[in-house]
Amino acid sequence: MNEAETRAELIDPQLKASGWGVVAGTKVQREYPITAGRIQAGGIRGSSLMADYVLVYHGRKLAVIEAKRSDLEVGEGVAQAKNYAEKLQLATTFATNGREIYQICMTSGAEGLIDAFPSPDELWQKTFAVPNRWEERFNRVPFEEIGGTKTVRYYQELAANKALEAIALGKQRILLTLATGTGKTFIAFQIVWKLFQSRWNLNRDGKRRPRVLFLADRNILANQAFNAFSPFCRCAGPYQAR
């Protein structure tokens, strides 16, 4: 079997048997693009970094799977699986050739063969051992892609999730530092979007939507923020940039 046949005939049925794509709230993202590829001389991009599978539950990415064709050893995909998990900052990753499944825990370093993919609930409990009701509410709000015109990049998703995790834990001061051109305003919008839609506020009663003050030190940045936050027009009425 080639890799495509291995996925369709062996790996996909195993994922389905464990509840992925079947249990409500689960999603199996196939050929998930992690990076678009390094920009090389002449403006040409190098090879993109793409994961064969990403397992999503309750709006959070929980694991990545590197698939190899069935006639290769399962260990052939371990290095790639670890690399993808490091990029996406996931606690669990898998390599499989359809005949065997090799699981790696990125936090403890434990790894080895397993009989079947863990169920969505098993993987969720492994990733989020301590429940947090606000983090769960944030996760239920999908990232806003503005009518499909703007996809959230992997590092933007990580930055927003890290900030929201800190908010869910009651942290009072949070600082995100990113390079120019990485979409800091878009990340800020995603954080505010999830806070607004989940009705988080300083009282943490879940009843009132929050009020947000966004400060910028230049008019061009204020205008940029005004455009980035435009989806609020359709859910919160008119808003103003000062």
C-alpha positions in Angstrom: 0.0 0.0 0.0 1.2 3.5 -0.7 0.7 6.2 1.9 -2.7 7.4 0.6 -4.1 3.9 0.6 -2.6 3.3 4.1 -4.5 6.3 5.4 -7.8 5.5 3.7 -7.8 1.7 4.4 -6.0 1.4 7.7 -5.6 4.7 9.7 -8.9 6.4 9.0 -10.9 3.3 10.2 -8.8 3.1 13.4 -9.4 6.8 14.2 -13.2 6.3 13.5 -13.2 3.3 15.8 -11.7 5.4 18.6 -14.4 8.0 18.1 -12.5 10.6 16.1 -14.9 12.3 13.7 -17.8 10.4 15.3 -18.0 11.8 18.8 -19.7 15.3 18.9 -17.1 18.0 19.1 -14.3 16.0 17.4 -12.6 16.9 14.2 -9.9 15.2 12.2 -7.9 17.7 10.2 -6.1 16.0 7.4 -3.0 17.4 5.7 -2.9 20.3 8.1 -0.6 23.1 7.0 1.7 24.2 9.9 4.0 26.6 8.0 3.9 27.9 4.5 7.6 27.3 4.0 10.7 29.4 4.6 11.2 32.3 2.2 14.4 31.8 0.2 16.4 33.9 -2.2 14.4 35.4 -5.0 11.2 35.3 -2.9 10.7 31.6 -3.5 9.2 29.6 -0.6 10.7 26.3 0.5 8.8 23.2 1.3 5.8 23.7 3.5 5.5 21.9 6.8 2.3 19.8 6.8 1.0 17.3 9.3 -0.9 14.3 8.0 -3.5 14.4 10.8 -4.3 16.8 13.7 -6.9 15.6 16.2 -9.2 18.4 17.5 -11.7 18.1 20.4 -13.8 20.9 21.9 -12.1 23.4 19.7 -8.5 22.5 20.9 -5.8 20.7 19.0 -4.8 17.7 21.1 -2.5 15.6 19.0 -0.7 15.2 15.7 -0.2 12.0 13.7 2.5 11.3 11.2 1.5 8.6 8.8 3.8 6.3 6.8 3.0 3.7 4.2 2.3 0.3 5.5 5.5 -1.3 4.3 7.7 1.1 6.3 8.6 0.6 10.0 6.5 2.8 12.3 9.7 4.4 13.7 10.2 6.1 10.3 7.7 8.8 11.3 8.7 9.4 15.0 11.1 12.3 14.3 8.6 14.1 12.2 5.8 13.5 14.7 7.9 15.0 17.5 8.9 18.0 15.3 5.2 18.7 14.5 4.2 18.4 18.1 6.9 20.8 19.1 5.8 23.4 16.5 2.1 23.1 17.6 3.1 22.7 21.3 1.0 19.6 21.7 1.4 17.2 24.6 0.8 14.1 22.6 1.9 12.9 19.1 1.7 9.7 17.2 3.5 7.9 14.3 1.8 5.1 12.5 2.1 2.9 9.4 -1.5 1.6 9.8 -0.2 -1.7 11.3 1.3 -0.2 14.5 0.8 3.0 16.5 3.6 4.6 18.3 2.7 7.2 20.9 5.0 9.9 22.3 4.2 12.0 25.4 6.0 15.3 24.9 5.7 16.4 28.5 7.0 13.2 30.3 9.1 11.8 27.5 7.3 8.4 27.7 6.9 6.7 24.4 6.1 3.3 23.0 3.6 1.1 21.0 -0.1 1.2 21.8 -2.9 -1.0 20.6 -5.3 1.7 19.5 -5.6 5.5 19.4 -7.0 7.0 22.6 -10.6 8.2 22.6 -11.3 11.9 22.5 -12.2 11.9 26.2 -9.1 10.0 27.1 -6.9 12.4 25.2 -8.7 15.4 26.6 -8.2 14.2 30.2 -4.5 13.6 29.5 -4.1 17.1 28.1 -6.3 19.0 30.6 -6.0 17.0 33.8 -7.3 19.9 35.9 -10.8 21.2 34.7 -11.3 24.9 34.3 -14.8 26.1 33.4 -13.6 29.4 31.8 -11.1 27.7 29.6 -13.8 25.2 28.5 -16.1 28.2 27.7 -13.3 29.9 25.7 -12.6 26.6 23.8 -16.3 26.4 22.7 -16.0 29.7 20.9 -14.3 29.0 17.5 -11.7 31.4 16.2 -13.3 34.0 13.9 -12.0 33.7 10.4 -13.9 36.7 9.1 -16.0 34.9 6.5 -13.1 32.6 5.6 -11.0 35.4 4.4 -8.4 35.2 7.2 -7.1 31.9 8.6 -5.6 31.8 12.0 -1.9 30.8 11.8 -0.6 28.1 14.1 1.5 30.5 16.2 -1.4 33.0 16.4 -3.7 30.3 17.8 -1.0 29.3 20.3 -0.5 32.9 21.4 -4.3 33.4 21.9 -4.7 30.1 23.7 -1.8 30.9 26.1 -3.3 34.3 26.9 -6.8 32.8 27.4 -5.4 30.1 29.7 -3.8 32.8 31.8 -7.0 34.7 32.0 -8.9 31.5 32.9 -6.4 31.0 35.8 -7.1 34.5 37.1 -3.8 36.1 36.0 -4.0 39.9 36.2 -1.1 40.9 33.9 -0.4 39.2 30.6 2.3 40.2 28.0 2.5 38.8 24.5 5.6 39.7 22.5 5.8 39.0 18.8 7.8 40.2 15.8 6.6 42.8 13.3 4.2 41.4 10.8 3.1 38.4 12.8 -0.4 39.7 13.3 -0.4 41.0 16.9 -3.6 43.0 16.3 -5.3 39.9 14.8 -4.3 37.9 17.9 -5.6 40.6 20.2 -8.9 40.5 18.2 -9.2 36.7 18.6 -8.6 37.0 22.4 -11.2 39.7 22.7 -13.6 37.8 20.4 -13.5 34.7 22.7 -13.9 36.8 25.9 -16.8 38.7 24.4 -18.6 35.6 23.0 -18.2 33.6 26.2 -19.4 36.6 28.3 -16.3 36.7 30.5 -16.1 39.8 32.7 -14.1 40.9 35.8 -16.9 39.5 38.0 -16.6 36.2 36.2 -20.4 35.6 36.5 -20.8 34.8 32.8 -23.8 37.2 32.5 -22.4 40.4 31.1 -20.2 40.8 28.0 -16.9 42.6 28.8 -16.0 46.1 27.8 -12.6 46.3 26.2 -10.2 49.3 25.9 -7.7 48.9 23.0 -4.9 51.5 23.1 -2.6 52.3 20.2 0.2 54.9 20.1 -0.2 55.8 16.4 -3.2 56.6 14.2 -2.1 53.9 11.6 -2.2 51.3 14.3 -5.6 52.5 15.5 -6.9 52.3 12.0 -5.5 48.8 11.6 -7.2 47.7 14.8 -10.5 49.3 13.7 -10.4 47.1 10.6 -9.3 44.0 12.4 -12.1 44.3 14.9 -14.8 44.9 12.3 -16.6 41.6 12.9 -17.9 43.1 16.2 -20.1 45.3 14.0 -22.5 42.4 13.3 -22.7 41.1 16.9 -22.3 44.1 19.1 -23.6 47.0 17.2 -21.5 50.1 16.1 -18.2 50.8 17.9 -15.8 53.7 17.7 -12.0 54.1 17.4 -10.5 57.0 19.3 
